[in-house]
Amino acid sequence: MAFSIVTNVASLLAQDNLRITSDLQQKTIQRLTSGLRINSSADDAAGLAIANSFRSDVSVLQQGIRNAGDGLSTLQTIDGGINNVSLLLDRARTLATQSASGTFTGDRSVLNNEFGSVLDEIDRQAKAIGLDQGGNFARALSVFIGGGRGHTGDAASVTISTGSVSVDLSTSTVDASSLGLKGLQAVGGASGTTDIGNGAPSTSVSAILANATNTGSERISGFTDFYFTGAGFSDGNKVKASVNLSGVVDTTTLATAINAAIDAAGNASSTAAAAFKNAAVKAVINTDSSGKQQLTFTSPRAAFQVESGDRLSNALLGNYTSSSDPTGLSISATQTATSAAIAATAAETVSIKVSGPGFTSPQFVTLAIAGTETTAQLATNLSASLAGNTTLASAGYTATLTGGNIVISNTRGEGFQVAVSGDTNDFLGFGEALTGASSAVTYSTLTGAATAIGSVALAGTISILVEGAGGSSIDISAAGATSLAGAQDLADQLNSAIAANTTLTKAALDVTVAGGNLVVTSNNGTKFQIESQETANNVLGFGSIAATSLGALAAPTLALPTILTFNSGGAQATSTPSGTFATAPTLFTPLFYGNDVQNLVFNAKDASGGIHSLSVQLTNANAATIDQAIETIGTKLQQSNDTTLSQIVAAAETLPGGGNTVGIRFLSGLSSGFNVGIGNTVSGNGLSTSGNSSLLTSAALAGGSATDIGTQGNAANAVSALATAVNFLAASQATVGKGQNRLQFAINLASTQVSNLNVAQGRIRDADLAAEAANLTRASIALQSGVAALAQANSAPQAVLALLRG
């Protein structure tokens, strides 16, 4: 073999193997002392990444288990509080049942005082556990536990969601208001002044019912009407409760009869009736500190408005003439024909248009005149035609012959207008409103029926009624101008008169000539009506009839608080309402002309503090009148399908100061309040407050007790309300119990996940100590052998010296 002293191959091989054996020994010792197979990424990078992920998940889950434990403890505390509230309800029901007994001879005020203290304690305990309205836990709670897994490609939010347990307590509040034992109420009359109890014989229920003037106003004999407005049942959909007065002799029987009528109205098959039933409005009798009694309406959850439907219900609401006169203030509104009715001598088919509040579009009725009727028969037949219209009949519209003139009236006390067409002989005395295309009484353009002439002096007036704006008369007498050049001169004269009239100018009315006929047009689409009151000659071509009137609005003479309102400001409407009005112009002044557009922005907070917003756009097409505006706003709020916004309602209400001015009041039972932003229109019309750009804000709910047991009748209502409260409390407790179970299940799952993840991590990272011990023995022996072999390899070059010695 060849010998080399420069390169000792054997030594190099021995060194390399010895290094490998040494590394194996070190790694084996590290694994044995750490117990881990993977001590650095060099050992197994992929395995280490997976194991670290498992370790991180375990950390999250361990904290999540603690989170769930904290949540479970919180729910257990709440559950214990609800159990206490349940015991308090038991005591309240005991007191109410005792007071509801007709054989109870003790002092009900003592029972009522304790009853009130029980309700206060329910409120205190609800606050203590954070489950009152707006409370710390009266919201959707989310407990993050971890361990969530979404589908491949899902966003991180999905993993968070699947790793969380949600417990929604936003509708599980257990304070007295939430349980329907405190809430909203409207008191008829003034506490300490109004008294319809037996203690005031002149104004007691029996005295009010015995008064012929009151009973004479009834729409149906033996019945009196109350109208209710609220979220889902406003304006044209307001709910009427017709109260059967049979057997009513005092306040107790009155409240019972009204509640029976309320129940019947709520059971009707309509969405408005369903919303009214859900509002749970009840009639109770309030007994003030002086012992005087007032008719009161309550609701545990919804803002509402109560309006009298006749003179009798007006008096029952405490709006009687004086402390010695039980006569309800007159609330009838009338329209009297401007000329006497005359016996019919020819056949006619007459159309009567009635425009007024309470319905969002004009109502039309038809009267067939045979030509042989007396004036009395004409009035009777007209009354029957009005009664044939459900909407008009509901508001008590009738026609009578008074002093030779036909008088149309309603029992609601709401101003209205009448336009008659087809009565070419003026048998009814209301004159003749001109008809446009398709015989419409209201139009946006009208062409004269005859060629206009300009050679005869003008005399009289022409009355133009802008839809929603009231009548505006223009004097068309051409003083000093007995001979005009023709139709164009007549048009110019009318245009000058229109230009001088603000209402007609905003309606963009313009008179032109087409084929010799005068044509009146609204250039921005505003609807209008015309009655020509020329005394002779038919100069304008619109017709010549006796001087008549389109009918000025009959000012409602009802006085507040005929309309009782409870809003989120905590008080009923009075003669000096709080600043929750969005005032509109005088009744039927148009809210919008032509192209006017206005935005209302509603903002409201839910129980969890979340903001809910809605924008409602008002235009001439959907808000030409106050009632149209209310209908549009109400429809948009209800169709939002938002449980918070749908609790807001717009209602018509007489503005302070009396007269014929009506505004829109926004109402809500939302405890956290709401606001309405009112935008401007280009022309400055529309819904407005001072400055036409303000923010209307309701105050927080100031809920008084809507339930008491001071009288047997009220106690009976309280028994029913408490039964409902028990069911509601049970539902709330079930929600809490469900949350506890979900958290416990989540803890169980998370604990299992922790165990499994630890096992999975161990399989990847843990060392096999038996194998590693064997490896250590092998490495030790190999290391010793290697050292010996290296020594031999290093001594091999010494053999070269033997060659040199030879």
VOTI-434316 format. One record per residue (C-alpha): x, y, z. Coordinates in steps of 0.1 Angstrom, whole numbers, plus 5000, padded with zeros to 4 digits. Example, Ala and Ser with C-alpha at 12.3 -4.5 7.8 and 13.67 -1.06 7.14 Angstrom:
2
512349555078/513749895071/
REM end
This chain:
806
500050005000/501150364995/502250575026/501650945029/502551175058/500851485041/497351345041/496251095067/493050975051/492350725079/492551005105/490251225086/487650955083/487950875119/487551245129/484451285107/482750985121/483751085156/482151425151/478851265139/478851035168/479551325192/476651525177/474351235181/475351195217/474751565224/471351565207/470351245225/471351395258/469351715250/466251505242/466651295273/467051595296/464251805280/461951525272/461251675238/462051545204/461951895189/464052145207/464652385178/463352435144/466452255131/465051935146/461651945126/460652285113/457152175101/456451985132/457552265154/455152515136/452252275141/453052215177/453352585185/449952645169/448452375191/450252535222/448852875213/445352735209/445652575243/446552915259/443553075243/441152805253/442452805289/441753175291/438453125273/437452865300/438053135326/436053385305/433153145303/433453075340/433153455347/430153475324/428553175340/429053335374/427453665362/424453475348/424053285380/423953615399/421353745375/419353425378/419353465416/418153825412/415353725389/414253465415/413953755440/411953955415/409653655411/409053655449/408254025447/405753965419/404153705441/403653965468/402354215443/399853965430/398753885465/398054255472/396254305439/394054005444/393154125478/392254475465/390254325436/387854145459/384454305462/384254195498/387354385509/386354635536/389754775546/391655075533/392855015497/395255305500/397355095525/397454805500/398255045472/401155205491/402754865497/402054775461/403955085450/406855005473/407054645459/407254795423/410055025435/411954725450/411554545417/413254835400/416054855426/416854485423/416654495385/419254775386/421354575411/421754285387/422154515357/418954395340/416954725340/416254915308/419655045297/421354835324/424954705321/423754355311/420554455292/422254395259/423654115237/426553965256/429353785237/431853565256/434953465235/436153125244/438153025214/438552695196/436352825167/436952685132/435452825101/435352685066/438452705044/438853065031/436553215058/437453555072/438953575106/435653715119/434053385112/436553215134/435953465161/432153415158/432353035160/434553065190/432153295209/428953225228/426253495226/423653555252/421053825242/419553985273/418454305255/414754205256/414954025290/414954325313/412954275345/412354625359/408754725365/408454905332/409654605312/407254385331/404354615321/403754745357/405155085350/405055275317/403255545300/399955705309/397655995298/395356145324/392056295314/391956645330/394156775357/394956595389/393556775419/390956965397/389056725374/386756485391/384356235374/383956025406/380856005427/382356255451/381456525425/377756475417/377556755391/380456615370/380356245379/380055975353/376355935359/375856315356/377756325323/375756035309/372456185320/373056515301/371056525269/373456755252/376256495256/374156195246/372856395216/376356405201/376656025200/377355885166/375355575176/372855605204/374155435235/377755435224/380655685227/383855685207/387555715216/390255725190/393755595196/396955685177/400255515181/403055335162/401355125135/397955275141/398155645132/396255905111/394055715086/394655395105/393955535140/391855285160/388355365171/386955205203/383155235204/382155205241/378855045249/377455255277/374855005288/375354935325/377855225330/377055405362/380355505378/384055515371/384555145378/381955035352/383155305328/386755165328/385354815324/383254915294/386155105277/388554815282/385954585266/385854825236/389654835235/389854455235/387254445207/389154705186/392454515191/390954185180/389854325146/391554175115/393954445105/397554535110/396654855127/394454655152/397354415158/399654705165/397154855189/396654525207/400454495211/400554845227/398354705255/396555025262/394155005291/391655235308/392055285345/390755535371/393355765386/392555865422/394656165431/395856265466/392656475472/390456175463/389356315430/389056075401/390156105364/389855875335/393355755326/394855545298/398055345303/400455145282/403454945295/405555005264/404155235237/403655605233/400055675223/397455945219/393755935229/391256165212/387556205220/385156115193/382056315205/380956555231/380256275256/383656125255/385056475256/383356525290/384556185303/388056295295/387556585320/386956845293/383556945306/382257305305/382657385343/382757225377/378957255378/378157165342/378956815329/378456915293/381456835272/382857135252/381457145217/383656965193/381456955162/382757115130/380357245104/380057365068/376957565060/375757615024/376157985014/372757994999/369457835009/368557494996/365757484970/363257204962/364556984934/362857034900/365256844878/367256524879/370956554887/373756334898/375856534923/379356454935/380356584969/384056594978/385056615015/388556705023/389756705059/392056555086/391756195096/391956065060/394956105037/392956155005/389656334998/386456135002/383856134975/380156054978/377456064952/373856194956/371256104930/368556374928/365356264912/363956614907/361056584931/362756614966/361856884991/364757065008/364256845039/364456535017/367656665001/369256705034/368156355046/369356195014/372656375016/373156255052/372455905040/375055935013/377656055038/376755765061/377355525032/381055625032/382755425059/385455685065/383055975068/380555775088/383255675113/383956045119/380256115124/379556325092/375856415088/373756665069/370856865084/368557145072/368957435095/367357775088/366757675052/370457595046/371957255044/374657215071/377256935069/378956855102/381156595120/381356495156/385156475156/385556855158/387956845128/387857125102/386957015067/386057155032/383257065008/383257094970/380157014951/380056934913/377156834892/374557044910/374057274881/370857414896/372457474930/369657274947/371957214977/373157574980/376857484979/377357614944/379257444917/382957354917/384357324882/385456984870/388456904850/389656594830/387556284838/385156504858/387856554885/387156824911/390856864918/393356904889/396657054879/395157214847/391657334838/390357464805/387257694804/384157534791/383257834769/385158094749/386258384770/384858724759/386359064766/383559314756/381559304788/382659434822/383759174847/381959134880/382458904910/385358684920/386958364911/387858134940/390857904936/391557644962/395057494962/394857134975/395957145011/396257525012/392757655017/390757894996/392158214979/389658444962/390758674934/388758994927/388358984889/386359304887/388059524861/387459864876/387060124849/387559864821/384159794806/385559664774/388659454772/390559354741/389758984744/390758664760/394458754764/393659064783/391558854807/394458604811/396758894818/394459024845/394158694861/397958644860/398458974877/396058874904/397758544909/401158714911/399858924940/398758614959/401458424977/399658094979/398858084942/402258204932/403957914951/401557684933/402957824901/399557894886/399558044851/396658144828/397058114791/394758114761/394157824738/391557844710/389958134727/389457954759/391258034792/393457754805/394657754842/397757544848/400057474877/403557464862/404957264892/402157014894/400357154924/396657044926/393957304927/390157364924/388157654909/384857794916/383758084894/381558334911/380858564882/377458724887/376658734850/377758694814/380258404819/383058634807/385858394817/384158094802/384257894835/380557924841/378358174858/376558074890/375358234922/377958354946/379058064966/382057954986/384457664984/384057645022/386457795047/387757545072/385557505102/387857575132/387757295157/386557435190/387857145211/390157245238/393157055252/393456805267/390656655246/393656495228/395756315255/399256235245/401956045263/405356085247/408855995257/409156335274/407056185302/403956415301/400756445283/399956725259/398757035277/398057395268/401857455269/403457145253/407157075255/409357135225/408656815207/406556975180/407356985144/405057275136/403357285102/401457585088/397757645094/395657335088/395657245051/398257505042/400357295018/403357145033/404857124998/404357284965/405357144931/408957034932/409657094969/411656814985/412456775022/414356515042/413656405077/416356205095/415255995125/417955865149/417155645179/419055435203/418255075212/418654925246/422254825238/423155185228/423155105191/422155385168/419255325143/418755585115/416155635088/415755915062/412255995050/411756215019/408656435018/407356584985/404256734970/403256384959/403256224993/402856525017/400556775001/398656785034/399456735070/397656405070/399456285039/402756375056/401756185087/400755885067/403955885047/406155925078/404355645096/404455405067/408155455062/408855405099/406855085100/408154955067/411754995079/411254665098/413454805125/412054725160/413555045174/412555295147/409055145144/408355265180/408355625167/405055765155/403956095140/400556235152/398556545145/397956775174/396557125180/399257375186/399357595217/397257915216/394057765202/392757865168/392957645137/396657565138/397757205137/401257065142/402956725140/404156565173/406656285172/406056025199/407955725212/408255505243/411955455237/413655495271/416855615255/415055885234/415355985198/415756285176/414456415143/416556615120/414456845098/415956965065/415157275045/413357295012/414457524985/411357734989/411357725027/408057535028/407457195044/407657075079/409357345100/410257475134/411557815142/414357885118/413157585097/416257395106/416157245141/416656915158/413656785177/414756575206/412556375230/413556355266/414356025283/411355835295/409955955329/407755655336/405255695363/403355405377/400855275351/399455025375/397855075408/395354895430/393755195446/390355085433/388654755428/388554805390/392254905388/393154615410/391354385386/393454525358/396554495379/395854125384/395754075347/398854285341/400754085368/399853755352/401353885320/404354015340/404953665354/404953515319/407453785308/409653725338/409553345330/410653415295/413553635307/414653375332/414553115305/416853325284/419253355313/419052985320/419652905283/422753125285/424052945315/423652605298/425352735266/428352855286/428552525305/428452335273/431152565259/433352505289/432952135285/433952155248/436852385255/438152155282/438051855258/439752065231/442552155256/443151785264/443151685227/445351965216/447851875244/447851515232/448351625196/451151855206/452851575226/452751335197/454751585177/457251725202/457651465230/460751245228/460650855229/462850815260/463450445255/464750495220/466750795230/468350595259/469350325234/470750595211/472750735240/474350395248/475150335211/476650685208/478750645240/480150315228/480750445193/482450755207/484850545228/485550325198/486050625176/488550785199/490650455199/490450425162/491450795158/494550725179/495550435157/494950635126/497050925139/499950675147/499950515113/502450765097/505050655122/505650345100/507350575075/510350605099/511050235096/511650285059/514150565066/516050355091/516750085067/
REM end
